[in-house]
Amino acid sequence: MLLTAEFWVLVAFVAFMAIVWKVGGFKAMTGGLDSRAKRVRHELDEARRLREEAASVLDDYKRRRAQAEKEAEAIVAAARQEAERLNAEGQAKLADFVARRTKAAESKIAQAEVQAAAQVRAAAADAAVKVSEVILKERLQGDAAQNLVRSSLGDVKTRLSA
């Protein structure tokens, strides 16, 4: 048994382990593993904290986005209402303008009709006076006839003009 390779491997392994234990290798290994475990645990805690912070920031951004969308909808609704109000106001102003222009045009037409009627009456009166003058001149002769014609024509003219 002392000559077998497995025996000498066992002896070498036990000797190696004794040397490592004597030098403090096991403490160093366990300390290294413990420090690595602490570091991993710290990194996991940091990752968890960062994940929670990121979730909080994401929730905040979602809330802000929803709020901004609501504000945008309110702004759009207000703009639509303002546009509708301005449109209605413009339509009312346009209708008022058209009504005033129509009334002014009707007034001008009425004035033109009155003026045309007055001109027709005046022209008819002048024509009647001239015809009357011609007829009376032909039928009446002398100074008395001339005075009568002048006074009658003056009366006719004033009555027709009024």
Secondary structure as the mmCIF struct_conf table of DSSP 4:
data_model
#
loop_
_struct_conf.conf_type_id
_struct_conf.id
_struct_conf.beg_label_comp_id
_struct_conf.beg_label_asym_id
_struct_conf.beg_label_seq_id
_struct_conf.end_label_comp_id
_struct_conf.end_label_asym_id
_struct_conf.end_label_seq_id
TURN_TY1_P TURN_TY1_P1 LEU A 2 LEU A 3
BEND BEND1 THR A 4 THR A 4
HELX_RH_AL_P HELX_RH_AL_P1 ALA A 5 VAL A 23
TURN_TY1_P TURN_TY1_P2 GLY A 24 GLY A 24
HELX_RH_AL_P HELX_RH_AL_P2 GLY A 25 ARG A 139
BEND BEND2 GLY A 142 GLY A 142
HELX_RH_AL_P HELX_RH_AL_P3 ASP A 143 SER A 161
#
